[in-house]
Amino acid sequence: MTDKVIVIVGPTASGKTGVGIELAKRIDGEIISADSRAIYKGMDIGTAKPNLEEMEGIKHWGIDLVDPDERFTVADFKDYAEKAIADIKSRGKVPIIVGGTGLYVDAVVFDYQFNSVVKNTQSDRENECKLFVQYGIKVDRGVLRDRITTRIDMMWGERLFEETKILAHKYSWDLQSMKSDIYSAVWKYLTGELDESLAKELAVKEDMSLAKRQMTWFRRNKRIIWCNREDVVNNVLNVV
C-alpha cells in the first residue's frame, strides 16, 4: 500500500464526499475532512455533513471539532491533520484528505509554517508536496448549479429549520461560522424577510459564489490532476 497521502478537492456539491468514501473502501483508507464549515458542532444539515449511514463505516476526521463560537485557525487544522495522518498510517491505513477549503489543504500539503520567522522555501514546498497525490473533481458550471439547487431542495424542511432556530438563538449572526452555509437564507425565510423562493435563490447564489472562490484557489496549484467525479477512484488506484 502507498505511503503517500491522497488528496481530493473540488467545489462545494461536486461529489467529493461520495468519491472519498468509495476510495476509502477500495484502499482501506480513512478520511480527513478539510472543510472549514464541517468543523462546527451543531451545524449538520446546513453544512451537508455525511451522517453515519452515509459514511458507510469509514472513519472521518475533522468533523465536529469546535462550537461555532470557538476559535479554530488554519494552524489548528494543520496540527490536527498531521496528527490524524500519523495515527492513520500507524495502523496501516491510507489517509485521504477530502475537502473544499483550499487553505486547509495547502497548509498540510505545502507544510505551511505559522511561527513568526520560519521560512518555507520553494525546495521545502516541492519536497513536502511529493508526499501527496492530489486530484480535483472537474464539474461543468451548469451541472454544478443543478447539483447545488437539488441539494438545497433536499435540505429544505423542518429539520433544517429547527437546526437554524437552535443556532440563531444560541449564537450571534456576527460570527463567521454563522455567515456561511444556508443558515442565513433560512433565517431570512423563517423571519419573513424573504419568501421561500427568494430564500432558496439566495442560498444557491451564495453556494455558487463559494464554488467560484474555491476553484480560483485550487487552480493555483498546478499539481492537482483534474478529472470527472466518476474517474477519480480509478485514477487513484492506478497510482497507489
N, C-alpha and C positions, 0 to 999 in steps of 0.2 A: 504494500500500500504506500501511496505517496507520502513524503514527509512535508509536502507543501500545504499551504492554506488555500482553500478555494474561496473566491470572492464572486458574488453575483450581485450586480447592481442594475438599476433601471428606474424609470419614473414611477410615481405612485400609480397603482392599478394596472401595472404591466404584467403582473402574474409572478412576481419574484417569490412570494411565499410558497406557492404550489410547486414551483420549479425547485426551490431549495429543499423542500420536504421529499420530493421524488428522488432528487440526487442523493440526499442523506440516506434514504432507504437502500439505494443501489451501492453506495460505497461505505456503508457503516459510519455515517457522519453525524455530527451534532451541529445545530445551527446557532450562530451568534447574531442576533438581530442588531443591525446598525441603523436604527430608526429613532430619531430624537423625539418622536411622539409616543412610541411604544414603551418608553422607559417609565411613563407615569401610571401610577396605580389609580384605579377607578375610571380610567379612560379606555374602555374596552371596545364597545361597539363603534364609537365615532372614529377610532384610530384603526379600525379593521384588523385588530389583533387576531391571530388564529386562536380558536378555542381548543380545548383538549382533544376533541374529536377530530378537528381539522389538522392538528399536529401529528396525528396518526402514530403516536408512540415515540416520536422523535423529540429528544430533549432540546429545548430552546433556552438560550441565554439572552440576557439583555432586555427582558420584559419585566415590567412592574418593579423597577428598581427604587423609585423615589415617589413621594407625594408631589402633586402638581405645584405646590408652593415651596418645594425644596430645590436648592441649587444643585445642578449637575452639569459639569463642564465637559468639553471635549477631552480635556486632560483626564478627567474622571473616567470617561468612556475608554480611553486608550488603556489606562491602568486595568480597568475591569476586563477588557477584551484580551489583553495579554495574559492575564491570569487564567481566563477561560480557555484560551488556546493551549496553554501549558497543561491544564487539567485534562482537556480532551485528548491531547497527544499522549499524555502519561498512561491513558487507558487504551491506547492503540487505535483510537478512532480518528476521524478526519474532521478538522474544524472547517465549517462553511460559514463565511460571513455573508449575510444577506441583508441588503437594505438600500434605502434611498437617500440617506444623509451623507453626502459626499465628504464633508469634513470629518465625520466619524471614521469613514472608511480610509481616507487618506492618512489620517493620524496614525493608524495602525500600519498600513501598507508601506508608507514612507518614513515610519519611525519619527514622527514629529517630536521635537524636544520642547518642553514648556518651561524649563527653568531658565533663568534670566539670560545667560550669555552662552549657553551651549549651542554650537553651530551644527547644522545638518548640511553637509556638503553634497554636491551632486553625486560624488562617488558613494557616499553613505546611502543616498536615496536609491541609487541603482542596485547596490548590494542587497539592501533590505527588500526591494521590490522583487528580486529574483526568487524570494521565498514564497511568492504568491502567484496563483493562476487566476486571472481576472476576466470575467465575462459580463457583458452587458446585454440586457434584453431589448431588442430593437422592436419598436412598435410605431405604426403609422399614426399621425396625429388624429385623424378622423376616427380610427379604431380606438385609440386611447380615450377620446371624448365619449364614445359609446360605452366603453368599459366603466369609465368614471360615473356616467349617468346611471348605468344599470346598478352599479354598486350602491350609489346613493338611494336609488329607489328601493333596493333590498334592505338597506339600513333603516329607512324611514318608517317610523312606527312607534308604538308605546314604549318599547324597551329603550330606544334611543332617547325618546322624550324624557323618560324617567331618569336616565343617566345624566342628561343635560341639566335637569332640575336639581339633582343632587349636587352636581359640580357647581352650578350657579349660586346655590345657597351656601356652599362651603368655601368657595374661593373667589377672589377678585378677578374681574374681567381684564384688569390691568396686567395680570401675569402673562408672560409669554406663552406659557403652556395652555392658557385658556383662549389664546388668539388663533390657535391653529385648528385644523380639522373642521369638522362640520358643526361643532357646538355653537359657534356664534350665529350661524344661519338658522339653526334650530331654535335658539333662544329668541331671535327676532320674530320667528313664526309663532312661538308659544306666547309671546307678549303682545302679539297683534301688530307689530311694526311692519311685517311683511306677510302677504298671503302665501299659501303653500307653494304655489307655482314659482313665485319670485324667490322664495327662500331656497328652494331646490336649485334654481338657476344660479343663485349666489354661491351655493356650495360647489356646484360644478365649475363655475368660473374660478373660484379660489383653488380648487384642486388642479385645474389646468395651468394656472399660474405657478403653482408649486412644481408641477411636472416640467414646465419650461425652465425654471431655476435649476432644478435637479439636472436636466440634460445639459444646460450651459456649463455646469460644474464638471460633469463626467466627461464631456468632450475634451477637456483639457488634458486628460490622462490618456496618452496615446497607447498605453499598454493594454487597455481594455479591448477585448475582442467582442465585437457586436454581432449578434445573431438572433434569429427568431426564437421565441419562447420554446417552441417545440424542439429546437435543435440544441439547446444549451446542454441538456443532460448527456446526450450522445457525444457532443464535442468534448465535454469534460472527461468522460470515460475514455476517450481516445488519448488523453494526455496523462492520466493518472494510472 
